[in-house]
């Protein structure tokens, strides 16, 4: 099993920044990729960003966050990050960290991000 704990969420004004962190523990040696998903009230959960491989792994982003969000991974410390800049009210959601292994997918409990003035 893989345990994931997110942190770094909170309330921020439009145009502000937040950095989400995801700490992984347990059976982590064969994690293929790390991702961030989000779910806003009344909406489906959506992929925000993903990173694969090692510390310099390939990345992909939802069109709505390209150029504003950056995903990174620190394999030595078993962490993944999501740097969020130029935040907009529509970024308000619960953000989830996801780890994929060859035969299983693991989700964190989520952290709330609220963008409001």
C-alpha positions as CSV (number, residue, x, y, z in Angstrom):
1,X,0.0,0.0,0.0
2,X,0.9,3.6,-0.5
3,X,-0.1,6.4,1.9
4,X,-0.3,9.9,0.5
5,X,-0.6,13.1,2.6
6,X,-1.3,16.4,1.0
7,X,-0.5,19.8,2.5
8,X,-0.3,23.4,1.5
9,X,-3.8,24.3,0.7
10,X,-5.6,27.3,2.0
11,X,-7.3,30.6,1.1
12,X,-5.6,32.9,-1.4
13,X,-6.6,36.0,-3.3
14,X,-6.9,35.9,-7.1
15,X,-3.5,36.3,-8.6
16,X,-1.8,34.7,-5.6
17,X,0.3,31.6,-5.3
18,X,0.3,28.3,-3.4
19,X,2.5,25.3,-3.3
20,X,0.9,22.0,-2.6
21,X,3.1,19.1,-1.2
22,X,2.4,15.4,-1.3
23,X,4.3,13.1,1.0
24,X,4.4,9.4,0.0
25,X,5.1,6.5,2.3
26,X,4.7,2.7,2.4
27,X,5.4,0.6,-0.7
28,X,6.7,3.4,-2.9
29,X,9.6,1.8,-4.7
30,X,7.7,1.1,-7.9
31,X,5.6,4.2,-8.3
32,X,5.3,5.0,-12.0
33,X,3.8,8.4,-11.9
34,X,2.5,11.1,-9.6
35,X,-0.4,13.3,-10.4
36,X,-2.6,16.0,-9.0
37,X,-6.4,15.9,-9.6
38,X,-9.0,18.4,-8.4
39,X,-12.7,18.4,-7.8
40,X,-14.7,21.6,-7.6
41,X,-18.2,21.6,-6.0
42,X,-20.8,20.2,-8.4
43,X,-18.1,19.2,-11.0
44,X,-16.3,16.0,-11.9
45,X,-12.9,15.3,-10.7
46,X,-10.3,16.3,-13.3
47,X,-6.6,15.8,-13.9
48,X,-4.5,18.9,-13.3
49,X,-1.0,17.7,-13.8
50,X,1.1,14.5,-13.9
51,X,4.8,13.6,-13.8
52,X,6.3,10.3,-14.7
53,X,9.7,8.6,-14.2
54,X,12.5,10.0,-12.2
55,X,13.3,13.5,-10.9
56,X,13.4,14.8,-14.5
57,X,10.3,12.9,-15.7
58,X,8.0,14.0,-18.4
59,X,5.0,16.2,-17.5
60,X,1.6,17.0,-18.8
61,X,-1.0,19.6,-17.7
62,X,-4.6,20.4,-18.2
63,X,-5.0,23.2,-20.7
64,X,-6.7,25.4,-18.0
65,X,-3.5,25.4,-15.9
66,X,-0.7,25.4,-18.5
67,X,1.8,28.2,-17.9
68,X,0.5,28.8,-14.4
69,X,1.0,25.5,-12.6
70,X,4.2,23.4,-12.3
71,X,4.4,19.8,-11.1
72,X,7.7,18.4,-9.7
73,X,8.9,15.3,-8.0
74,X,11.6,14.7,-5.4
75,X,12.2,11.0,-5.4
76,X,14.9,11.1,-2.8
77,X,12.4,12.5,-0.3
78,X,9.3,10.7,-1.7
79,X,7.5,13.9,-2.4
80,X,5.6,15.5,-5.2
81,X,4.7,19.2,-5.5
82,X,2.3,21.4,-7.3
83,X,3.4,25.1,-7.6
84,X,0.3,27.2,-8.5
85,X,0.8,30.8,-9.6
86,X,-1.7,33.4,-10.9
87,X,-4.5,31.6,-9.2
88,X,-8.1,32.2,-10.3
89,X,-11.4,31.8,-8.6
90,X,-12.1,28.8,-10.9
91,X,-9.1,27.0,-9.4
92,X,-11.1,26.6,-6.2
93,X,-11.4,22.9,-5.5
94,X,-10.2,20.0,-3.4
95,X,-6.8,18.9,-4.7
96,X,-5.8,15.3,-4.6
97,X,-2.4,13.6,-4.9
98,X,-2.4,10.3,-6.8
99,X,0.3,7.7,-7.1
100,X,0.2,5.0,-9.8
101,X,2.0,1.7,-9.4
102,X,2.0,-1.1,-12.1
103,X,-1.1,-2.7,-10.6
104,X,-2.7,-0.1,-8.4
105,X,-3.6,3.5,-8.0
106,X,-3.6,5.4,-4.7
107,X,-5.3,8.6,-3.6
108,X,-4.6,11.1,-0.8
109,X,-7.4,12.6,1.3
110,X,-7.2,15.9,-0.5
111,X,-6.4,19.5,0.5
112,X,-8.8,22.5,0.0
113,X,-7.7,25.4,-2.2
114,X,-10.0,28.4,-2.2
115,X,-9.3,31.4,-4.4
116,X,-11.3,34.4,-3.3
117,X,-11.1,38.1,-2.6
